[in-house]
Amino acid sequence: MPDLFGEDYPHPDDVEVVTLVLPIDWLDESCPTPVEDPYHFCAKNSEGHWRLRPAPGDHLWVGNENFDLPVSAGELVRFAEYRLYPDVTLTVFEGGDFQTVPPAPADANLFYLADCEGMADDIKTIVKCGGFWCDPLEPGDYQLSCRYWSGPVFYEFQVADGVPGFIRRGPVQ
């Protein structure tokens, strides 16, 4: 077995992972790009009212009315927090046993296998049913994308001196 934290493999603590956010109401199989600071979603409409809209550089979604939410100072907005971790190598052995190198992040709750578009909320399901037509994966090595999506997290919208911003208030209870 390889040294999981030797020269060939970065230690998970050595990799900077950024938490991004996206309004819960926008989550769908195809949605605007999450951003590091929800401030980037803030825009005023023609009447001067604050709205949440896709970030200005998100050309595919800018102007899409499905992603246009009114927001007022003091309002709690539900966001999902998202982290995309570096890929890991998933090795599947005869009989269905498996390992990942380096180990998958402990809080990862969405795993994606690009080779066959398999997706699941745990690695065991990917191995058992991640192949084409939900077949078990054949023995071998696969590149596995590890991600984290939170449940709803409240952020409070605030405006100070005409500048919008958010304060993270914590998970929805």
C-alpha positions in Angstrom: 0.0 0.0 0.0 1.4 3.5 -0.9 2.3 6.0 1.8 -0.8 8.1 1.6 0.9 11.3 2.6 4.3 10.7 1.1 6.0 12.7 -1.7 3.6 11.5 -4.4 0.4 12.6 -2.7 -0.4 16.0 -1.3 -1.6 16.0 2.3 -5.3 17.2 2.5 -4.2 20.0 4.8 -1.8 21.3 2.2 -4.6 22.0 -0.3 -6.5 25.3 0.0 -10.1 24.6 -0.5 -12.5 27.6 -0.8 -16.1 27.6 0.3 -18.5 29.0 -2.3 -22.1 30.0 -1.9 -25.3 29.9 -4.0 -28.8 30.9 -3.0 -30.8 27.7 -2.1 -33.6 28.9 -4.4 -31.3 28.7 -7.4 -30.2 25.1 -6.8 -31.0 22.9 -9.8 -29.2 20.5 -12.1 -28.2 23.5 -14.1 -27.7 26.8 -12.2 -25.5 29.9 -11.9 -22.0 29.6 -10.7 -21.4 29.7 -6.9 -19.2 32.5 -5.7 -16.9 33.0 -2.7 -18.7 36.1 -1.4 -22.5 36.4 -1.8 -21.9 40.2 -2.3 -21.2 39.3 -5.9 -24.9 38.4 -6.4 -26.1 41.9 -5.3 -27.5 44.3 -7.8 -30.0 47.1 -7.9 -32.9 47.0 -10.3 -34.1 50.1 -12.3 -36.3 51.2 -9.4 -33.3 51.1 -7.0 -34.3 47.9 -5.1 -31.7 45.3 -4.1 -31.9 42.0 -5.9 -29.9 38.8 -6.0 -28.8 38.0 -9.5 -26.1 35.8 -11.1 -22.7 37.4 -10.7 -21.8 39.8 -13.6 -19.3 37.5 -15.2 -21.7 34.5 -15.3 -22.7 35.3 -18.9 -24.9 32.1 -19.3 -27.2 33.3 -16.5 -27.1 37.1 -16.4 -30.5 38.4 -17.3 -32.3 35.1 -16.6 -35.5 36.0 -14.7 -35.5 32.6 -13.0 -32.5 33.8 -11.0 -33.7 37.2 -9.8 -34.6 37.4 -6.1 -35.7 40.5 -4.2 -33.8 41.2 -0.9 -34.1 43.8 1.8 -31.8 45.0 4.5 -32.0 42.7 7.6 -33.4 39.8 5.6 -32.1 36.3 6.2 -31.3 34.6 2.9 -30.8 30.8 2.7 -27.6 29.8 0.9 -26.0 26.5 0.2 -22.3 26.3 0.8 -20.2 24.3 -1.7 -16.6 23.0 -1.7 -14.9 21.3 -4.7 -12.0 19.3 -3.5 -9.1 18.0 -5.6 -9.8 14.8 -7.3 -8.8 11.5 -5.7 -7.9 8.2 -7.3 -10.5 5.6 -6.6 -9.1 2.1 -6.9 -11.6 -0.7 -7.2 -10.4 -4.3 -6.4 -11.8 -7.7 -7.4 -14.8 -8.3 -5.2 -15.8 -4.7 -4.9 -13.4 -3.5 -2.2 -12.0 -0.1 -2.9 -9.7 2.7 -1.6 -9.1 6.3 -2.4 -5.7 8.0 -2.6 -5.4 10.4 -1.0 -8.4 9.7 1.3 -11.6 11.4 0.4 -12.4 14.5 2.5 -14.4 13.6 5.6 -17.2 16.1 4.8 -17.5 15.3 1.1 -21.1 14.3 0.4 -21.2 14.3 -3.4 -19.0 12.1 -5.5 -18.8 12.3 -9.3 -17.1 9.8 -11.7 -16.6 11.6 -15.0 -15.6 8.4 -16.8 -19.3 7.3 -16.9 -21.1 10.2 -15.4 -21.9 8.3 -12.2 -22.9 10.4 -9.2 -23.8 9.5 -5.6 -23.6 10.8 -2.0 -21.1 8.1 -1.0 -18.3 6.2 -2.6 -19.7 2.8 -1.8 -22.7 3.6 -4.1 -20.4 4.8 -6.8 -18.5 1.5 -6.7 -21.7 -0.6 -6.6 -23.7 1.3 -9.1 -21.5 4.0 -10.7 -20.9 2.4 -14.1 -22.9 2.8 -17.2 -26.4 1.5 -16.8 -25.8 1.4 -13.1 -23.4 -1.5 -13.4 -20.8 -2.1 -10.7 -17.5 -0.6 -11.5 -14.9 -2.9 -13.0 -11.6 -3.3 -11.1 -9.2 -0.5 -11.9 -8.4 3.1 -11.2 -10.8 6.0 -11.6 -10.6 9.7 -11.2 -13.2 10.7 -8.6 -14.4 14.2 -8.0 -15.3 15.0 -4.3 -17.6 17.8 -3.4 -19.5 19.1 -0.4 -22.9 20.8 -0.5 -24.4 22.0 2.8 -28.0 22.2 3.9 -29.5 25.7 4.1 -27.3 28.3 5.8 -28.6 31.7 6.8 -26.8 34.8 5.6 -28.1 38.2 6.7 -28.3 40.9 4.0 -27.1 44.3 5.1 -26.5 47.7 3.5 -24.0 50.2 5.0 -23.5 53.5 3.3 -25.1 52.2 0.2 -22.8 49.1 0.0 -24.5 45.7 0.2 -23.0 42.7 2.0 -23.8 39.6 4.0 -23.1 38.3 7.4 -23.1 34.5 7.8 -25.5 33.7 10.7 -25.3 29.9 10.6 -27.2 26.7 9.6 -31.0 26.8 9.5 -32.3 25.1 12.6 
